[in-house]
Amino acid sequence: MKEINEVREKYPLLGMFGFYLDASTVEPAERFDETHMNRIREWIRAQPRAKQTKLYSYSAKHLCETEIGEYVANGELIMCCVMEGVNIKQESGESINANIALYPSIMKRRYKNQV
């Protein structure tokens, strides 16, 4: 839970399903399953990194789901990227998504027709 709270300090609007508009609606850290998040983090560690934020978090979450065989919430994926040192950038406006620094073209070839 310590890492989740550290990410929350940096991104207070980041919740289970992405970036929220109101911090009062963000779920408590206890709601996140550390075992599940460790599987997401393992998947992230195996992905090619990019220098720039090129991949939509929502696309990446679907790729992750395909490989680990479990539902992955958009916010879980974003939070795990932050924990693993992957650069993220919240999309502009009121979007719940982020752009993440994983390399999309290599991933698209790896997971044909999944993005």
RODO-2510 file (C-alpha; in nm, 4 decimals, decimal comma):
residues 115
     n   res          X          Y          Z
     1     m     0,0000     0,0000     0,0000
     2     k     0,2947     0,2320     0,0580
     3     e     0,3726     0,2528    -0,3147
     4     i     0,0079     0,3198    -0,3977
     5     n     0,0025     0,6063    -0,1493
     6     e     0,3259     0,7450    -0,2961
     7     v     0,1735     0,7437    -0,6453
     8     r    -0,1379     0,9089    -0,5003
     9     e     0,0734     1,1908    -0,3598
    10     k     0,2034     1,2632    -0,7082
    11     y    -0,1289     1,2009    -0,8878
    12     p    -0,4113     1,2653    -0,6377
    13     l    -0,6837     1,2235    -0,9028
    14     l    -0,5637     0,8788    -1,0147
    15     g    -0,8106     0,6096    -0,9181
    16     m    -0,8996     0,2543    -1,0147
    17     f    -1,0433     0,3525    -1,3520
    18     g    -0,8107     0,6384    -1,4466
    19     f    -0,7933     1,0079    -1,3688
    20     y    -1,1008     1,1431    -1,1918
    21     l    -1,2313     1,4979    -1,1837
    22     d    -1,2826     1,5069    -0,8086
    23     a    -1,0396     1,3688    -0,5495
    24     s    -1,3298     1,2825    -0,3184
    25     t    -1,4367     1,0048    -0,5614
    26     v    -1,0971     0,8317    -0,5723
    27     e    -1,1010     0,4871    -0,4125
    28     p    -0,8940     0,4222    -0,0995
    29     a    -0,5576     0,2488    -0,1478
    30     e    -0,6914    -0,0609     0,0285
    31     r    -0,9226    -0,1258    -0,2668
    32     f    -0,6246    -0,2151    -0,4866
    33     d    -0,5202    -0,5826    -0,4834
    34     e    -0,1415    -0,5976    -0,4481
    35     t    -0,1136    -0,9519    -0,5893
    36     h    -0,3083    -0,8493    -0,8992
    37     m    -0,1050    -0,5314    -0,9354
    38     n     0,2176    -0,7329    -0,9117
    39     r     0,1043    -0,9361    -1,2160
    40     i     0,0394    -0,6101    -1,4039
    41     r     0,3816    -0,4813    -1,3018
    42     e     0,5491    -0,8001    -1,4241
    43     w     0,3785    -0,7510    -1,7598
    44     i     0,4926    -0,3868    -1,7762
    45     r     0,8529    -0,4853    -1,7003
    46     a     0,8455    -0,7190    -2,0044
    47     q     0,7324    -0,4453    -2,2463
    48     p     0,9569    -0,2305    -2,4674
    49     r     1,0011     0,1223    -2,3322
    50     a     0,9694     0,4361    -2,5419
    51     k     1,1333     0,7727    -2,4812
    52     q     0,8038     0,9534    -2,5328
    53     t     0,4533     0,8817    -2,4119
    54     k     0,3150     0,7131    -2,7238
    55     l     0,0622     0,4527    -2,6169
    56     y    -0,2875     0,5106    -2,4785
    57     s    -0,3307     0,3532    -2,1380
    58     y    -0,6676     0,2121    -2,2415
    59     s    -0,5072     0,0250    -2,5331
    60     a    -0,2277    -0,1018    -2,3106
    61     k    -0,4731    -0,2284    -2,0503
    62     h    -0,6374    -0,4493    -2,3139
    63     l    -0,3006    -0,5889    -2,4203
    64     c    -0,2167    -0,6604    -2,0574
    65     e    -0,5516    -0,8341    -2,0029
    66     t    -0,4843    -1,0581    -2,3019
    67     e    -0,1511    -1,1719    -2,1655
    68     i    -0,2232    -1,2083    -1,7940
    69     g    -0,5752    -1,3450    -1,8447
    70     e    -0,7414    -1,1104    -1,5944
    71     y    -0,9408    -0,7890    -1,6035
    72     v    -0,7165    -0,4839    -1,5679
    73     a    -0,8639    -0,1454    -1,4821
    74     n    -0,7233     0,1543    -1,6683
    75     g    -0,6154     0,3247    -1,3451
    76     e    -0,4450     0,0078    -1,2204
    77     l    -0,2349    -0,0013    -1,5355
    78     i    -0,1470     0,3688    -1,5107
    79     m    -0,0569     0,3339    -1,1434
    80     c     0,1608     0,0300    -1,2108
    81     c     0,3380     0,2175    -1,4909
    82     v     0,4243     0,4936    -1,2447
    83     m     0,5470     0,2366    -0,9919
    84     e     0,7686     0,0803    -1,2591
    85     g     0,9168     0,4140    -1,3636
    86     v     0,7364     0,4347    -1,6980
    87     n     0,6688     0,7949    -1,7940
    88     i     0,3030     0,8881    -1,8183
    89     k     0,1163     1,1982    -1,9247
    90     q    -0,2496     1,2508    -1,8486
    91     e    -0,4483     1,3212    -2,1628
    92     s    -0,5808     1,6744    -2,1818
    93     g    -0,9252     1,7841    -2,0818
    94     e    -1,1447     1,5611    -1,8735
    95     s    -1,0038     1,2329    -2,0029
    96     i    -0,9566     0,9447    -1,7624
    97     n    -0,6722     0,8116    -1,9805
    98     a    -0,2994     0,8687    -1,9924
    99     n    -0,0367     0,8324    -2,2601
   100     i     0,2385     0,6003    -2,1468
   101     a     0,5976     0,5500    -2,2594
   102     l     0,5693     0,1970    -2,3895
   103     y     0,6473     0,1312    -2,7539
   104     p     0,3193     0,0789    -2,9449
   105     s     0,4365    -0,0556    -3,2825
   106     i     0,6326    -0,3426    -3,1285
   107     m     0,3430    -0,4199    -2,8976
   108     k     0,0934    -0,4077    -3,1832
   109     r     0,2941    -0,6679    -3,3730
   110     r     0,3142    -0,8816    -3,0620
   111     y    -0,0607    -0,8631    -2,9986
   112     k    -0,1997    -0,8580    -3,3520
   113     n    -0,5435    -0,6945    -3,3777
   114     q    -0,5674    -0,6310    -3,0034
   115     v    -0,4972    -0,2563    -3,0070
***
